[in-house]
């Protein structure tokens, strides 16, 4: 089921905190990459900090900026550390 969530993107240097509406299935994602408006392709990477399911709000903290490929690779590395592959039992 698709629901509306508010994503609060915080702590980005030289940019104000922003709120964006997002349609999500289930819980919000652990990591986000978002193109910075008017920055010529510069991408900001964020990691999930907290969730308020009653208010449908997900708070993300900024972790990195740069070219899309570099930021996505960094976020995937972070995600692998947080959610390692489970071993078969």
C-alpha distance (Angstrom), angle and dihedral (degrees) to the residues before:
residue distance angle dihedral
X1 . . .
X2 3.79 . .
X3 3.77 116.4 .
X4 3.79 134.1 173.8
X5 3.79 117.3 -105.5
X6 3.78 129.1 -176.6
X7 3.80 111.6 -132.3
X8 3.80 112.8 -156.9
X9 3.81 109.1 -158.7
X10 3.80 110.2 -161.2
X11 3.79 144.2 177.4
X12 3.81 99.4 26.3
X13 3.82 109.0 153.5
X14 3.81 115.0 -119.4
X15 3.83 91.4 9.3
X16 3.79 133.6 87.3
X17 3.79 121.1 -115.5
X18 3.80 109.8 -94.8
X19 3.79 138.4 -161.2
X20 3.80 121.0 -147.4
X21 3.80 131.6 -179.3
X22 3.79 115.5 -124.5
X23 3.79 133.0 -178.2
X24 3.80 107.4 -133.0
X25 3.76 134.8 180.0
X26 3.79 105.9 -139.8
X27 3.79 119.0 -33.3
X28 3.80 122.4 5.2
X29 3.81 116.9 -97.6
X30 3.80 121.4 -90.6
X31 3.81 93.8 -127.1
X32 3.81 134.8 27.4
X33 3.79 133.5 -167.9
X34 3.80 115.1 -161.3
X35 3.79 129.4 -179.4
X36 3.77 110.4 -122.2
X37 3.82 109.2 -122.3
X38 3.80 113.3 -110.4
X39 3.81 94.4 2.8
X40 3.80 99.3 112.1
X41 3.81 98.2 -112.8
X42 3.80 99.0 -34.0
X43 3.81 109.6 149.0
X44 3.80 128.2 -154.8
X45 3.79 119.9 -149.5
X46 3.80 121.6 -148.7
X47 3.81 135.5 -174.8
X48 3.78 125.8 -150.8
X49 3.77 111.7 -100.5
X50 3.81 104.0 173.1
X51 3.81 143.8 -13.8
X52 3.79 130.8 -145.0
X53 3.83 104.3 -165.4
X54 3.82 94.0 -174.9
X55 3.80 92.3 56.3
X56 3.81 92.4 33.0
X57 3.79 90.1 -127.7
X58 3.80 127.3 145.1
X59 3.80 119.0 -169.2
X60 3.81 117.2 -151.6
X61 3.81 127.5 -169.6
X62 3.81 121.7 -146.1
X63 3.81 115.2 -115.9
X64 3.81 108.8 164.3
X65 3.80 146.7 3.3
X66 3.77 131.8 -160.9
X67 3.77 142.1 86.5
X68 3.79 113.9 -10.2
X69 3.82 96.5 -112.7
X70 3.80 93.1 51.7
X71 3.80 94.4 46.6
X72 3.81 93.8 46.5
X73 3.81 91.3 49.3
X74 3.81 90.2 50.4
X75 3.83 92.1 48.5
X76 3.81 91.8 48.7
X77 3.80 89.7 51.9
X78 3.82 89.8 51.2
X79 3.80 90.8 48.0
X80 3.81 91.3 50.7
X81 3.81 89.6 54.2
X82 3.81 93.2 49.2
X83 3.82 97.0 41.1
X84 3.83 107.5 29.8
X85 3.79 118.4 -174.1
X86 3.79 110.3 -91.1
X87 3.77 116.9 -124.4
X88 3.79 119.7 -121.7
X89 3.79 112.5 -105.1
